[in-house]
Amino acid sequence: MPPAIHRRLSAPKAMQSTVLLARCQEVDALHKQCGIYTKAPVVDKILDAVGWEDRNDLSQLRLLEPAAGNGAFVTEAARRLVISCRKRGISPTVKLLKNCIQAFEIHRREALAARVKVAKATRELGLHHATAKALARAWIKTGDFLLSPPSSAGYTHAVGNPPYVRWAKIPTALRTAYSEKLPRGLIGGDLFIPFLDRSLEQLRWHGRCGFLCSDRWRFMAFAETFRTKWLPQLEIMSENSLLAANAYVENVDAYPSILIASRTQKEGLPAAPALRSGKTIKDFGFKIRVGPALGHAAAFVLDEDEDDVERQLLRPWIDTSEVLEGSIAWRRRYVVAMHDNEGALIKPSQFPLLMKRLNRFRANLSRRSIVQNGAPWYRPIDRICPSDWAQPKLLIPEIAKTPRLAIDWSGAIPSHGVYAIFAPEGAMDALHHIGAEQGQLAKRAFDRSAEAIVDADPLGRVRRPAGNLGSGDRVGQLYRIEDQDTAVRRLDQTAVL
Ligand SMILES: C[S@@+](CC[C@H](N)C(=O)[O-])C[C@H]1O[C@@H](n2cnc3c(N)ncnc32)[C@H](O)[C@@H]1O
């Protein structure tokens, strides 16, 4: 290469490497201040508290870890995700799971260490080494969480132990970048404040967060904007302080606490989508299903103390009494998924425990009319197919004195008395809107007499899918009918979305 050209190319390159080196030194300095890692029992406690548990269908959920370090949270979250799939007979492929976890770590070496740990943990659970490696790569990003574009899909869970660094101690170039890019009210105090803010921003409504962090956000002046913004939008489920020696792997002088909260909409609801007459939520691509009729529930539903069916066949079961206003009080009952994910009836003879249980109910099961009409004696009336219920959904009891709605994230299967509304791809926020609007929209549809309208179903002008939703007459009889005219007018005005 002629010397002149060499000089022209090498100057920008030299500059680039100087900038890179300076950035690495800053990141290294930042990491030295805040790389305080979480002990495994605390990670377990936080993941349990937010419901990232393998009894749930985690393959439908999305977890954020904004500051992964060497992977304490993300490794355990990944283990639980793979076990959750295994328990359900779901194949843990890269395609299915790559979006279930997203972790950020600014320090290249630590991000690599986290990937190695995660891949090892998932390989130990039987994943092929290429799958384990690809997932670890997809899940853990080397990058700056505070400056990365937010996820448009949002997260159902956010967990971690965000960096705790006083603003003045953040290395200069990073501090300048944060001061320029982050909201003014959140900078200047401590780095963990914008971490919490940005994590909560990306948390879906009803999503849960669990952070090991200082409780100084509660009372310090620098966190006032944060408090004003978030306290009305959070339901704090617990906040417990613990000894630093129990929380961190390193020996540090700190006063941590564990904050568990759910993102709710107590106040400041974003404007609801405009209500337009004549449209139904089905017109907008939402799907409505009613829980499967079983034909003899005692045979298929296991109480909390029953344990006599192969675990991989069991899915959480929710009936009307467990759907509360805005939350689900699951009584730890399970239903047997009598159909596989493709909808084919399973053969009980291949599952000795199930066979033994069903045999106990054989006489009752055989008396049912579907069996007399030729169905196998062990078939439930409707199919019980886990993939039908795996997506997050809004649950609404068909019959209730007052309307109640709650979002289920767990892939649970509802009983026949519960409607489920599923959002179309990318429209979870709209589903949240319906959930969050329960005090308004749903009540408007149900309130007092709306139920008398035979053609209306729980969310106003949702037209009944063929043969599946309950009878409006029955609903009408069970809700108080006081003023039908008002109801008709209301329903005419109440289109959903
Ligand atoms: C307190 S440690 C927690 C690590 C891990 N979550 C744990 O609990 O063991 C915080 C980590 O955040 C990383 N970090 C700091 N600033 C960051 C940023 N802007 N984006 C991503 N990671 C960052 C640090 O390098 C450090 O490893």
Ligand as a Chemical Component Dictionary entry (heavy atoms), coordinates in Angstrom:
data_LIG
# 
_chem_comp.id                   LIG 
_chem_comp.type                 NON-POLYMER 
_chem_comp.pdbx_formal_charge   0 
_chem_comp.three_letter_code    LIG 
# 
loop_
_chem_comp_atom.comp_id 
_chem_comp_atom.atom_id 
_chem_comp_atom.alt_atom_id 
_chem_comp_atom.type_symbol 
_chem_comp_atom.charge 
_chem_comp_atom.model_Cartn_x 
_chem_comp_atom.model_Cartn_y 
_chem_comp_atom.model_Cartn_z 
_chem_comp_atom.pdbx_ordinal 
LIG C1  C1  C 0  -25.005 -4.893  40.701 1  
LIG S1  S1  S 1  -24.365 -5.786  39.321 2  
LIG C2  C2  C 0  -25.622 -6.994  39.201 3  
LIG C3  C3  C 0  -25.290 -8.185  38.371 4  
LIG C4  C4  C 0  -26.349 -9.275  38.375 5  
LIG N1  N1  N 0  -27.634 -8.780  37.993 6  
LIG C5  C5  C 0  -26.465 -9.883  39.741 7  
LIG O1  O1  O 0  -27.432 -9.599  40.416 8  
LIG O2  O2  O -1 -25.610 -10.673 40.118 9  
LIG C6  C6  C 0  -24.734 -4.633  38.046 10 
LIG C7  C7  C 0  -24.164 -4.944  36.685 11 
LIG O3  O3  O 0  -24.647 -3.969  35.778 12 
LIG C8  C8  C 0  -23.686 -3.718  34.795 13 
LIG N2  N2  N 0  -24.020 -2.402  34.212 14 
LIG C9  C9  C 0  -23.731 -1.181  34.672 15 
LIG N3  N3  N 0  -24.223 -0.242  33.868 16 
LIG C10 C10 C 0  -24.862 -0.885  32.881 17 
LIG C11 C11 C 0  -25.582 -0.444  31.734 18 
LIG N4  N4  N 0  -25.743 0.838   31.488 19 
LIG N5  N5  N 0  -26.129 -1.378  30.923 20 
LIG C12 C12 C 0  -25.971 -2.692  31.192 21 
LIG N6  N6  N 0  -25.269 -3.150  32.244 22 
LIG C13 C13 C 0  -24.735 -2.268  33.078 23 
LIG C14 C14 C 0  -22.398 -3.762  35.560 24 
LIG O4  O4  O 0  -21.296 -4.036  34.705 25 
LIG C15 C15 C 0  -22.653 -4.891  36.562 26 
LIG O5  O5  O 0  -22.188 -6.118  36.076 27 
# 
loop_
_chem_comp_bond.comp_id 
_chem_comp_bond.atom_id_1 
_chem_comp_bond.atom_id_2 
_chem_comp_bond.value_order 
_chem_comp_bond.pdbx_ordinal 
LIG C1  S1  SING 1  
LIG S1  C2  SING 2  
LIG S1  C6  SING 3  
LIG C2  C3  SING 4  
LIG C3  C4  SING 5  
LIG C4  N1  SING 6  
LIG C4  C5  SING 7  
LIG C5  O1  DOUB 8  
LIG C5  O2  SING 9  
LIG C6  C7  SING 10 
LIG C7  O3  SING 11 
LIG C7  C15 SING 12 
LIG O3  C8  SING 13 
LIG C8  N2  SING 14 
LIG C8  C14 SING 15 
LIG N2  C9  SING 16 
LIG N2  C13 SING 17 
LIG C9  N3  DOUB 18 
LIG N3  C10 SING 19 
LIG C10 C11 SING 20 
LIG C10 C13 DOUB 21 
LIG C11 N4  SING 22 
LIG C11 N5  DOUB 23 
LIG N5  C12 SING 24 
LIG C12 N6  DOUB 25 
LIG N6  C13 SING 26 
LIG C14 O4  SING 27 
LIG C14 C15 SING 28 
LIG C15 O5  SING 29 
# 
